Amino acid sequence: MKTHLAENLKTYGIENWGAGYFEVSDEGNLVVSPDNHRTVEVMRIVEDLNKRGVTCPVVLRFPQILAAQVRKLNECFRNSISEFGYTKLYRGVYPIKVNQRKEVVEEILRAGQRYGFGIEVGSKPELMGALSLEQSPESLLILNGLKDESYVAYSYLAAQMGRNVVVVCESLQELFHVVRMRKKDEPMPLLGFRVRLNARGSGKWQESGGATAKFGLSATELLEAITILTRDGLIGQMKLLHFHIGSQITQIKRLKTAIKEAARVYAKVRRMGVEIEYLNVGGGLGVDYDGSKTSSDSSMNYTMQEYTNDVVYTIKDVCENETVPEPTIITESGRAITAYHQMVITNVVRAIDVAREVNGLKVTDDDPQVVNDLYHIWKNVNPKNYREFFHDANELKDELFTLFNLGYLTLEDRARGETLYWNGCKKILKYAKSARYFAEEFEELQKLLAVKYVCNFSVFQSIPDFWAVGTLFPIMPIHRLNELPTVNATLADITCDSDGKVDQFVDLKDIKDFLELHPYHPEQPYYLGILMTGAYQDIIGDYHNLFGMANEALVIVDENGKYHFQQVIGGDQTGEVLGYYRYPMKELIEGFEKNLMIRVRQGDLDAAQAKKLTDRYKADLARYPYLT
């Protein structure tokens, strides 16, 4: 059998967006290489999980990819610091909001221990979680987000625990909270201020920056804060300046502009005699989801090394110009660390094709003329007449529905007419795609003829960013990659919402309206992987239709290339999901039994039948809410 590996690599763009972590085996299976040299086939993992009763949808996590990304980011900064003769250090922090799963945060801290990698939190609950984790002694604990007195009180608690905690004030009111809580004989957290820059980022989250941004102090407010701290004898606690211009910054030029402005603010504050030690350039380091290496919303036009070079060089250049000491550089790069380590595996459960096969369909002279005309188009379309026949077919379709609505056609007539129309269009599209020029009028037809593959997952739970903000994730089969995909398909999930679909896909030069997939055979499992879902998707997942969190498996690949399950975590059970929305298990069962007993008293059920139904109900409350 001829293999189509090379074609499929190009079709799905693995070499463009895979960052060295993904490839295809000779057997046609998707392969993960968590440390760029040991590999494991995803299909083998899925089959193994199935034997253990862990079914789709299932989230696969590869902690070694988290560690690899932490190393890469820190080594890139080390290279830049060495190249440009920068005199201070880099101290990264992981913004816990990107993926709060404990297993994720612990692996990042473990991998970052040698680099003094710390944590950034944006709320009191996140801070309370962080205080239960082990950090390296030299790492930072940075507190962002809006703060009340209770949140600020925990910053003092963190300081008492010996953490290198920095409270980043978003407003003067927060500064007043910090100053008011100071106690003479207790450790006090360091202070930082988020500065509202004029510069803005690029991409979907560019509103995070600019003069009208939600967070941060204006230049006037920053000067007022310095005055207050000087007056109260606390200016020595002011050690950090921070800015953030958005997540997934697509253009390096925008980033350099922001860093230059922030470095200038830092330098001016240093020249005022304030001994700032840290400049936190925030998050925004992008991820190339589509592999295009452009400034599109799903990509970025720079590499990680370019990013670190520009950060280090720009800050050094401004500091030399202003003759001030260089600061220790901090970043809050969460997406770049977490995105690659996770994928969602789903199985196709149904294929919906508007152009169903018409083999065996017969039309006679006794049938309505509109049906005969559509039959003629289907039988006789060819490379010379396909465009004319396309226009005729559309007119005939309109006529078909008009005659049906007026009562002149039977339901059988309408059904045959529809079938002939769509199958005629399928032939027309084939000729249109073979032509030297693919006319624009056929682009919409191509979308309409795409087969809908119904997949066992919820868009709102597993890839909410696709639905909410249009983030594109690489999607591809995890097997059969030595076969040519011949079906243009879109994906539909199992929720009852019309938005529960995926109809845009990554492409190197454009956004595709369909995904090339293999023919679906109901008797054979067909698995798709939604890759690079490690950032934000877990925490903002929605319980639409009460489909809960998916099954999970943490996979480690050893030195011999053998995989091991570090942990397998069952997804939400049906009863648990109902409980989240105030249907306590006890009340569910009592209510169900009460309704059954009404039927028993009416004589419609006997006690044995009622017990059998109750047992089934209890068992199903303990089961996975997705399709099995």
SEDRENMI-222920 format. One line per 8 residues: number of its first residue (from 1); their letters; for each residue x, y, z of C-alpha. Coordinates in nm, 4 decimals. Layout:
BEGIN
NUM) a) X,Y,Z; ...
# end
This chain:
BEGIN
1) mkthlaen) 0.0000,0.0000,0.0000; 0.1323,0.3419,-0.0929; 0.2071,0.5550,0.2084; 0.1037,0.9204,0.2281; 0.3132,1.0234,0.5285; 0.4889,1.3130,0.3571; 0.1626,1.4508,0.2171; -0.0084,1.4272,0.5547
9) lktygien) 0.2776,1.6012,0.7321; 0.2213,1.8897,0.4942; -0.1590,1.8721,0.5183; -0.1640,1.8992,0.8964; 0.1416,2.1266,0.9227; 0.3058,1.9293,1.2037; 0.6554,2.0449,1.1129; 0.5392,2.4072,1.1231
17) wgagyfev) 0.3654,2.4213,1.4614; 0.5006,2.1103,1.6372; 0.8123,2.2767,1.7858; 0.9890,1.9396,1.7676; 0.7449,1.7743,2.0080; 0.5242,1.6027,1.7477; 0.5875,1.3856,1.4428; 0.4406,1.0826,1.2621
25) sdegnlvv) 0.5666,0.7246,1.2863; 0.6223,0.4996,0.9859; 0.3045,0.3168,1.0873; 0.1053,0.6360,1.0407; 0.0487,0.7229,1.4071; 0.0944,1.0593,1.5751; 0.4066,1.0545,1.7898; 0.4943,1.2711,2.0893
33) spdnhrtv) 0.8586,1.3439,2.1667; 0.8455,1.5095,2.5100; 1.2180,1.5801,2.5315; 1.2957,1.5948,2.1592; 1.4522,1.2468,2.1373; 1.2360,0.9853,2.3164; 0.9073,0.9163,2.1437; 0.5734,0.7479,2.2084
41) evmrived) 0.2763,0.6806,1.9818; -0.0397,0.8496,2.1040; -0.2567,0.5720,1.9600; -0.0872,0.3153,2.1867; -0.1612,0.5321,2.4902; -0.5285,0.5671,2.3926; -0.5658,0.1925,2.3345; -0.4038,0.1219,2.6703
49) lnkrgvtc) -0.6399,0.3634,2.8451; -0.9395,0.2020,2.6744; -0.8358,-0.1359,2.8185; -0.8340,0.0280,3.1619; -1.1868,0.1595,3.1084; -1.0713,0.5201,3.0514; -1.2666,0.6344,2.7476; -1.2825,0.9450,2.5307
57) pvvlrfpq) -1.2790,1.2299,2.5603; -0.9507,1.2099,2.7431; -0.6903,1.4769,2.8149; -0.3287,1.3633,2.7757; -0.0631,1.5610,2.9595; 0.3110,1.5246,2.9043; 0.4869,1.6827,3.2060; 0.8264,1.6453,3.0386
65) ilaaqvrk) 0.7179,1.9028,2.7794; 0.6483,2.1484,3.0617; 1.0009,2.0904,3.1907; 1.1457,2.1297,2.8411; 0.9712,2.4642,2.7898; 1.0871,2.5923,3.1288; 1.4455,2.4986,3.0386; 1.4153,2.6550,2.6954
73) lnecfrns) 1.2884,2.9881,2.8268; 1.5562,3.0129,3.0942; 1.8358,2.9071,2.8599; 1.7241,3.1617,2.6007; 1.7482,3.4356,2.8630; 2.0891,3.3071,2.9737; 2.2091,3.3206,2.6134; 2.0829,3.6767,2.5735
81) isefgytk) 2.2330,3.7941,2.9038; 2.5682,3.6454,2.8034; 2.5591,3.7826,2.4485; 2.4820,4.1414,2.5503; 2.6896,4.1508,2.8685; 2.3879,4.2124,3.0902; 2.4962,4.2391,3.4531; 2.1832,4.1172,3.6320
89) lyrgvypi) 1.9752,3.7990,3.6298; 1.6533,3.6663,3.4843; 1.3913,3.5431,3.7308; 1.0813,3.4014,3.5676; 0.7486,3.3456,3.7415; 0.4680,3.1195,3.6283; 0.1256,3.2905,3.6192; -0.0863,3.0299,3.7893
97) kvnqrkev) -0.4071,3.1505,3.6172; -0.2911,2.9993,3.2866; -0.3346,2.6468,3.4211; -0.3975,2.6050,3.7921; -0.3886,2.2243,3.7916; -0.1647,2.1223,4.0811; 0.0223,1.8646,3.8733; 0.1064,2.1343,3.6184
105) veeilrag) 0.2232,2.3944,3.8701; 0.4304,2.1426,4.0665; 0.6098,2.0212,3.7533; 0.6897,2.3770,3.6465; 0.8296,2.4601,3.9905; 1.0295,2.1362,3.9970; 1.1790,2.2027,3.6545; 1.2401,2.5680,3.7415
113) qrygfgie) 1.4053,2.5095,4.0779; 1.7571,2.5353,3.9363; 1.6629,2.8672,3.7735; 1.4903,3.0274,4.0716; 1.1594,3.0096,3.8865; 0.8675,3.1381,4.0940; 0.4918,3.1921,4.0892; 0.2598,3.4798,4.0034
121) vgskpelm) -0.0925,3.4844,4.1462; -0.3862,3.7091,4.0686; -0.6259,3.6403,4.3550; -0.6396,3.5379,4.7197; -0.7510,3.1791,4.6368; -0.4547,3.1429,4.3988; -0.2227,3.2807,4.6690; -0.3575,3.0334,4.9241
129) galsleqs) -0.2905,2.7525,4.6781; 0.0604,2.8795,4.6065; 0.1479,2.8926,4.9763; 0.0929,2.5174,4.9963; 0.3550,2.4526,4.7263; 0.7306,2.4272,4.7610; 0.9341,2.7042,4.5955; 1.3083,2.7447,4.5622
137) peslliln) 1.4426,2.9920,4.8266; 1.5557,3.2526,4.5733; 1.2371,3.2478,4.3656; 0.9718,3.5193,4.3777; 0.6052,3.5096,4.4708; 0.4374,3.7978,4.2902; 0.0869,3.9130,4.3832; -0.1133,4.0737,4.1033
145) glkdesyv) -0.4851,4.1365,4.0632; -0.7281,4.3576,4.2515; -0.6724,4.3382,4.6261; -0.8833,4.3948,4.9336; -0.7535,4.3971,5.2902; -0.7933,4.0209,5.3225; -0.5785,3.9566,5.0152; -0.3144,4.2037,5.1365
153) aysylaaq) -0.3159,4.0392,5.4814; -0.2099,3.7137,5.3160; 0.0878,3.8905,5.1599; 0.2114,3.9620,5.5129; 0.1484,3.5971,5.6033; 0.3575,3.4938,5.3009; 0.6379,3.7239,5.4166; 0.6249,3.5637,5.7631
161) mgrnvvvv) 0.6648,3.2237,5.5925; 0.9910,3.3465,5.4432; 0.8662,3.3829,5.0856; 1.0167,3.6495,4.8607; 0.6758,3.8060,4.8160; 0.6093,4.1197,4.6129; 0.2711,4.2930,4.6302; 0.2108,4.4661,4.2980
169) ceslqelf) -0.0242,4.7577,4.3640; -0.2736,4.8196,4.0861; -0.4038,5.1392,4.2484; -0.3293,5.3859,4.5273; -0.6093,5.2298,4.7323; -0.4191,4.9002,4.7384; -0.1086,5.0842,4.8542; -0.3099,5.2306,5.1435
177) hvvrmrkk) -0.4159,4.8756,5.2418; -0.0511,4.7636,5.2504; 0.0707,5.0634,5.4502; -0.2174,5.0450,5.6986; -0.1470,4.6789,5.7836; 0.2216,4.7291,5.8547; 0.3336,4.6065,6.1967; 0.6656,4.7183,6.3358
185) depmpllg) 0.8075,4.3827,6.4393; 0.6746,4.1639,6.1549; 0.8218,4.1006,5.8078; 0.6708,4.3166,5.5380; 0.6288,4.2191,5.1722; 0.8193,4.4050,4.9056; 0.6191,4.6515,4.7003; 0.5761,4.6826,4.3262
193) frvrlnar) 0.3590,4.8961,4.1026; 0.1917,4.8132,3.7770; 0.2475,5.0973,3.5332; -0.0095,5.1851,3.2718; 0.1930,5.2298,2.9534; 0.0920,5.4212,2.6463; 0.2183,5.1302,2.4337; -0.0265,4.8535,2.3416
201) gsgkwqes) 0.0204,4.4949,2.2403; -0.1149,4.3160,1.9346; -0.3604,4.0349,1.8764; -0.6836,3.9471,2.0550; -0.5764,4.0818,2.3952; -0.4267,4.4149,2.2945; -0.6812,4.6027,2.5093; -0.4753,4.4921,2.8133
209) ggatakfg) -0.2353,4.7761,2.7364; -0.2626,5.1411,2.6431; -0.3588,5.4566,2.8288; -0.7146,5.3340,2.8898; -0.6212,4.9865,3.0156; -0.8131,4.8338,3.3053; -0.5115,4.7981,3.5361; -0.2140,5.0046,3.6408
217) lsatelle) -0.1091,5.3465,3.7639; -0.0671,5.6501,3.5439; 0.2569,5.8461,3.5626; 0.0876,6.0959,3.7959; -0.0331,5.8186,4.0277; 0.3111,5.6555,4.0293; 0.4706,5.9820,4.1430; 0.2058,6.0169,4.4126
225) aitiltrd) 0.2804,5.6610,4.5331; 0.6509,5.7441,4.5597; 0.5651,6.0543,4.7618; 0.3471,5.8516,5.0016; 0.6127,5.5849,5.0547; 0.8823,5.8463,5.1089; 0.6646,6.0278,5.3632; 0.5918,5.7074,5.5541
233) gligqmkl) 0.9525,5.5866,5.5509; 0.8704,5.2883,5.3290; 1.0399,5.3856,5.0039; 1.2996,5.1145,5.0660; 1.0250,4.8534,5.0197; 0.9553,4.9661,4.6622; 1.1490,4.7151,4.4547; 0.9534,4.6331,4.1388
241) lhfhigsq) 0.7878,4.7944,3.8395; 0.5519,4.5910,3.6253; 0.3597,4.6208,3.3006; 0.1502,4.3865,3.0905; 0.0239,4.4573,2.7396; -0.1660,4.1386,2.6691; -0.1543,3.7650,2.6170; -0.0315,3.6093,2.2900
249) itqikrlk) 0.1494,3.9146,2.1522; 0.1773,3.8533,1.7802; 0.4163,4.1341,1.6756; 0.7629,4.1701,1.8232; 0.7681,4.5385,1.7247; 0.4833,4.6156,1.9655; 0.6624,4.4320,2.2422; 0.9886,4.6192,2.1881
257) taikeaar) 0.8051,4.9513,2.1990; 0.6440,4.8607,2.5312; 0.9701,4.7366,2.6836; 1.1487,5.0551,2.5799; 0.8785,5.2685,2.7444; 0.8778,5.0577,3.0615; 1.2583,5.0606,3.0807; 1.2508,5.4382,3.0491
265) vyakvrrm) 1.0013,5.4619,3.3378; 1.2260,5.2335,3.5441; 1.5306,5.4479,3.4663; 1.3562,5.7727,3.5600; 1.2395,5.6244,3.8912; 1.5936,5.4990,3.9634; 1.7299,5.8476,3.8925; 1.4879,5.9788,4.1569
273) gveieyln) 1.6792,5.7688,4.4111; 1.4321,5.4811,4.4370; 1.6292,5.1556,4.4380; 1.4100,4.9457,4.2119; 1.5597,4.5972,4.1689; 1.3119,4.4213,3.9399; 1.1533,4.5101,3.6082; 0.8626,4.2755,3.5343
281) vggglgvd) 0.7825,4.2825,3.1626; 0.4694,4.0723,3.2134; 0.3379,3.7961,2.9928; 0.2543,3.7869,2.6257; 0.5240,3.5577,2.4860; 0.3297,3.3984,2.2017; 0.2683,3.0460,2.0787; 0.2687,2.9605,1.7082
289) ydgsktss) -0.0549,2.7614,1.6880; -0.0733,2.7607,1.3076; 0.2975,2.7425,1.2252; 0.2878,3.0440,0.9951; 0.5422,3.2510,1.1936; 0.3395,3.5620,1.1111; 0.1537,3.8259,1.3124; -0.1791,3.6464,1.2675
297) dssmnytm) -0.3859,3.6005,1.5836; -0.2864,3.2321,1.5983; 0.0863,3.2877,1.5536; 0.3701,3.5297,1.6257; 0.6404,3.6734,1.4039; 0.9336,3.5972,1.6337; 1.1026,3.3089,1.8124; 1.1603,3.2666,2.1850
305) qeytndvv) 1.5272,3.3539,2.1409; 1.4374,3.6706,1.9492; 1.1992,3.7614,2.2300; 1.4617,3.7247,2.5030; 1.7221,3.9048,2.2920; 1.4925,4.2038,2.2441; 1.3939,4.2157,2.6120; 1.7530,4.2067,2.7360
313) ytikdvce) 1.9031,4.4344,2.4706; 1.6316,4.7003,2.4974; 1.6508,4.7242,2.8766; 2.0322,4.7345,2.8697; 2.0328,5.0034,2.6008; 1.7971,5.2304,2.7964; 1.9867,5.1777,3.1225; 2.3182,5.2661,2.9578
321) netvpept) 2.1603,5.5748,2.8042; 2.0225,5.6831,3.1418; 2.3345,5.5688,3.3355; 2.1360,5.3642,3.5886; 2.1952,5.0082,3.7162; 2.0294,4.7301,3.5204; 1.7348,4.5551,3.6885; 1.6755,4.1846,3.7367
329) iitesgra) 1.4331,4.0902,3.4595; 1.1076,3.9108,3.5351; 0.8595,3.7629,3.2881; 0.5209,3.6016,3.3428; 0.5237,3.3665,3.0444; 0.2524,3.1080,3.1033; 0.1080,3.0263,2.7623; 0.4489,2.9512,2.6086
337) itayhqmv) 0.5305,2.7099,2.8910; 0.2010,2.5202,2.9111; 0.0400,2.5169,2.5652; 0.2352,2.2286,2.4108; 0.2120,1.9799,2.6983; -0.1546,1.8898,2.6618; -0.3899,1.7458,2.4011; -0.7539,1.6380,2.3949
345) itnvvrai) -0.8354,1.3038,2.2311; -1.1886,1.2541,2.1013; -1.3534,0.9833,1.8926; -1.5845,1.0350,1.5964; -1.9302,0.8896,1.6630; -2.1191,0.9854,1.3476; -2.0756,1.1391,1.0021; -2.3437,1.3690,0.8598
353) dvarevng) -2.3227,1.4080,0.4822; -2.5798,1.6196,0.2965; -2.4753,1.4505,-0.0278; -2.5758,1.0944,0.0570; -2.5146,0.8337,-0.2109; -2.7948,0.8026,-0.4708; -2.7015,0.4672,-0.6190; -3.0194,0.2840,-0.7195
361) lkvtdddp) -3.2356,0.5960,-0.7267; -3.4669,0.5919,-1.0305; -3.6607,0.8763,-1.1897; -3.9386,0.8271,-1.4479; -4.1353,1.0567,-1.6765; -4.4191,1.0402,-1.4254; -4.2067,1.2201,-1.1650; -4.2275,1.6024,-1.1346
369) qvvndlyh) -4.0310,1.7925,-1.3954; -3.8101,1.9622,-1.1340; -3.6981,1.6208,-1.0072; -3.6282,1.5048,-1.3633; -3.4226,1.8184,-1.4311; -3.2130,1.7685,-1.1180; -3.1620,1.4038,-1.2166; -3.0416,1.5205,-1.5599
377) iwknvnpk) -2.7840,1.7529,-1.4016; -2.6547,1.4787,-1.1729; -2.6173,1.2345,-1.4633; -2.4749,1.4674,-1.7252; -2.2531,1.7253,-1.5546; -1.8990,1.7307,-1.7017; -1.5881,1.9516,-1.7122; -1.7350,2.1677,-1.9883
385) nyreffhd) -2.0785,2.2406,-1.8451; -2.0269,2.2261,-1.4661; -2.0550,2.6046,-1.4122; -2.3735,2.6377,-1.6177; -2.5215,2.3324,-1.4475; -2.4360,2.4803,-1.1071; -2.6458,2.7873,-1.1795; -2.9271,2.5689,-1.3135
393) anelkdel) -2.9146,2.3449,-1.0058; -2.9522,2.6400,-0.7700; -3.2563,2.7666,-0.9615; -3.4091,2.4197,-0.9563; -3.3503,2.3873,-0.5815; -3.5421,2.7105,-0.5212; -3.8191,2.5840,-0.7479; -3.8289,2.2535,-0.5594
401) ftlfnlgy) -3.8983,2.4205,-0.2246; -4.1467,2.6656,-0.3738; -4.3513,2.3830,-0.5268; -4.3346,2.1859,-0.2029; -4.4508,2.4826,0.0056; -4.7421,2.5350,-0.2361; -4.8433,2.1725,-0.1942; -4.7613,2.0492,-0.5459
409) ltledrar) -4.4908,1.8016,-0.4380; -4.4988,1.5078,-0.2006; -4.2457,1.4630,0.0787; -4.0924,1.1809,-0.1269; -4.0532,1.4185,-0.4233; -3.8790,1.6744,-0.2052; -3.6469,1.4117,-0.0547; -3.5387,1.2820,-0.3963
417) getlywng) -3.4936,1.6343,-0.5297; -3.2722,1.7353,-0.2358; -3.0615,1.4221,-0.2707; -3.0139,1.4797,-0.6434; -2.9261,1.8458,-0.5897; -2.6531,1.7759,-0.3334; -2.5039,1.4873,-0.5280; -2.5051,1.6941,-0.8433
425) ckkilkya) -2.3236,1.9688,-0.6513; -2.0689,1.7162,-0.5315; -1.9829,1.6301,-0.8927; -1.9825,1.9977,-0.9875; -1.7369,2.0762,-0.7089; -1.5060,1.7969,-0.8221; -1.4839,1.9507,-1.1701; -1.4486,2.3020,-1.0281
433) ksaryfae) -1.1487,2.1964,-0.8166; -0.9868,2.0292,-1.1184; -1.0098,2.3472,-1.3239; -0.7119,2.5760,-1.3682; -0.8906,2.8480,-1.1729; -1.1133,2.7732,-0.8716; -1.3894,3.0311,-0.9015; -1.4990,3.2195,-0.5908
441) efeelqkl) -1.8629,3.1110,-0.6321; -1.7624,2.7536,-0.5488; -1.5952,2.8383,-0.2181; -1.9262,2.8554,-0.0332; -2.0358,2.5310,-0.1982; -1.7202,2.3655,-0.0709; -1.8139,2.4694,0.2856; -2.1698,2.3440,0.2476
449) lavkyvcn) -2.0582,2.0061,0.1184; -1.8139,1.9462,0.4032; -1.9131,1.6367,0.5986; -1.9926,1.6946,0.9656; -1.8008,1.4558,1.1911; -1.9807,1.4402,1.5257; -1.7164,1.3981,1.7969; -1.7474,1.2818,2.1551
457) fsvfqsip) -1.6513,1.6004,2.3396; -1.7794,1.9472,2.4269; -1.6267,2.2517,2.2599; -1.7287,2.4564,2.5635; -1.5450,2.2290,2.8070; -1.2347,2.1217,2.6117; -1.1545,2.4191,2.3836; -1.3613,2.7112,2.5156
465) dfwavgtl) -1.1201,2.9647,2.3655; -1.2210,2.8515,2.0168; -1.5841,2.9330,2.0905; -1.5192,3.2477,2.2959; -1.2383,3.4282,2.1122; -1.1699,3.2242,1.7992; -0.8372,3.0726,1.9034; -0.7381,2.8036,1.6554
473) fpimpihr) -0.5833,2.4793,1.7776; -0.4072,2.2212,1.5577; -0.6445,1.9277,1.5027; -0.5552,1.6037,1.3271; -0.6121,1.2268,1.3316; -0.3806,1.0406,1.5669; -0.3711,0.7331,1.3386; -0.4214,0.6296,0.9739
481) lnelptvn) -0.1687,0.8952,0.8740; -0.0195,0.6689,0.6089; -0.3586,0.6836,0.4320; -0.4714,0.9745,0.2176; -0.7505,1.1775,0.3848; -1.0238,1.2140,0.1216; -1.3064,1.3743,0.3197; -1.3427,1.7478,0.3755
489) atladitc) -1.5002,1.7721,0.7192; -1.6008,2.0085,0.9967; -1.6459,1.8944,1.3546; -1.9572,1.9025,1.5700; -1.9582,1.8228,1.9413; -2.2278,1.6355,2.1350; -2.3846,1.9400,2.3010; -2.7214,2.0650,2.1800
497) dsdgkvdq) -2.5828,2.4113,2.1032; -2.5333,2.5198,1.7419; -2.2087,2.6875,1.8530; -2.0750,2.3483,1.9530; -1.8769,2.3093,1.6339; -1.5297,2.3579,1.4902; -1.5429,2.4977,1.1391; -1.2126,2.6845,1.1158
505) fvdlkdik) -0.8757,2.5136,1.1151; -0.5103,2.6135,1.1161; -0.3304,2.6447,0.7867; 0.0104,2.7776,0.6946; -0.1117,3.0556,0.4652; -0.4788,3.0921,0.5519; -0.7576,2.9675,0.7790; -0.9213,2.6550,0.6416
513) dflelhpy) -1.3002,2.6090,0.6454; -1.2687,2.2316,0.6692; -1.0250,1.9650,0.7822; -0.9015,1.6836,0.5599; -0.9998,1.3579,0.7297; -1.0310,0.9906,0.6447; -1.3616,0.8201,0.5609; -1.5471,0.7273,0.8797
521) hpeqpyyl) -1.6499,0.3645,0.9256; -1.8893,0.3157,1.2218; -1.7479,-0.0278,1.2997; -1.3927,0.1111,1.3405; -1.2777,0.3698,1.5972; -1.1512,0.6961,1.4522; -0.9617,0.9248,1.6884; -0.8756,1.2923,1.6534
529) gilmtgay) -0.6312,1.4920,1.8611; -0.6842,1.8573,1.9507; -0.3322,1.9702,2.0323; -0.1697,2.2546,2.2261; -0.4603,2.2983,2.4675; -0.2470,2.3387,2.7805; -0.3018,2.7128,2.8335; -0.6286,2.8412,2.9850
537) qdiigdyh) -0.8587,2.5688,2.8459; -0.8822,2.3690,3.1700; -0.9769,2.6553,3.3947; -1.2262,2.8363,3.1713; -1.4026,2.5198,3.0540; -1.7828,2.5452,3.0663; -2.0299,2.2793,3.1840; -2.2687,2.3195,2.8899
545) nlfgmane) -2.5299,2.0404,2.8929; -2.3610,1.9246,3.2160; -2.0712,1.7636,3.0318; -1.8006,1.7811,3.2961; -1.4238,1.7696,3.3017; -1.2764,1.4962,3.0862; -1.0710,1.1951,3.1894; -0.6991,1.2677,3.2196
553) alvivden) -0.3722,1.0830,3.2008; -0.0242,1.2150,3.2828; 0.2247,1.0339,3.0614; 0.5994,1.0015,3.1206; 0.8410,0.8532,2.8645; 1.1455,0.6837,3.0160; 1.5006,0.6573,2.8804; 1.4129,0.3388,2.6942
561) gkyhfqqv) 1.1246,0.5031,2.5118; 0.8609,0.3249,2.7199; 0.5699,0.5279,2.8482; 0.4277,0.5141,3.1989; 0.1156,0.6651,3.3489; 0.2320,0.8967,3.6225; -0.1326,0.9464,3.7103; -0.4743,0.8647,3.5646
569) iggdqtge) -0.7524,1.0950,3.6842; -1.1141,1.0115,3.6235; -1.3312,1.2860,3.4784; -1.6411,1.4226,3.6460; -1.9188,1.1764,3.7161; -2.2737,1.2676,3.6218; -2.3773,1.2983,3.9867; -2.0803,1.5256,4.0608
577) vlgyyryp) -2.1663,1.7628,3.7771; -2.5286,1.7804,3.8916; -2.4003,1.8518,4.2412; -2.2122,2.1571,4.1159; -2.5491,2.3032,4.0217; -2.7206,2.2241,4.3517; -2.8655,1.8850,4.2812; -2.7278,1.6996,4.5867
585) mkeliegf) -2.6883,1.3259,4.5310; -2.9231,1.2395,4.8167; -3.1971,1.4684,4.6860; -3.1551,1.3370,4.3317; -3.2115,0.9797,4.4417; -3.4962,1.0702,4.6792; -3.6718,1.2722,4.4069; -3.6317,0.9927,4.1538
593) eknlmirv) -3.7674,0.7322,4.3977; -4.0588,0.9574,4.4909; -4.1625,0.9892,4.1246; -4.1345,0.6121,4.0795; -4.3509,0.5446,4.3835; -4.6310,0.7522,4.2306; -4.6274,0.5104,3.9354; -4.6208,0.2118,4.1756
601) rqgdldaa) -4.9250,0.3392,4.3657; -5.1056,0.3924,4.0349; -5.0356,0.0310,3.9430; -4.8195,0.1152,3.6413; -4.5035,-0.0332,3.7981; -4.4435,-0.3019,4.0574; -4.1947,-0.2657,4.3431; -3.9351,-0.4905,4.1761
609) qakkltdr) -3.9406,-0.2839,3.8566; -3.9098,0.0364,4.0586; -3.6061,-0.0972,4.2455; -3.4421,-0.2045,3.9201; -3.4896,0.1441,3.7743; -3.3578,0.3055,4.0930; -3.0470,0.0873,4.0881; -2.9846,0.1851,3.7276
617) ykadlary) -3.0307,0.5542,3.8103; -2.7825,0.5323,4.0996; -2.5283,0.3518,3.8808; -2.5572,0.6086,3.6030; -2.5006,0.8955,3.8481; -2.1570,0.7423,3.9087; -2.0726,0.7176,3.5372; -1.8966,0.9433,3.2881
625) pylt) -2.1449,1.1904,3.1322; -1.9958,1.1620,2.7830; -2.0899,0.9010,2.5226; -1.9614,0.5476,2.5776
# end
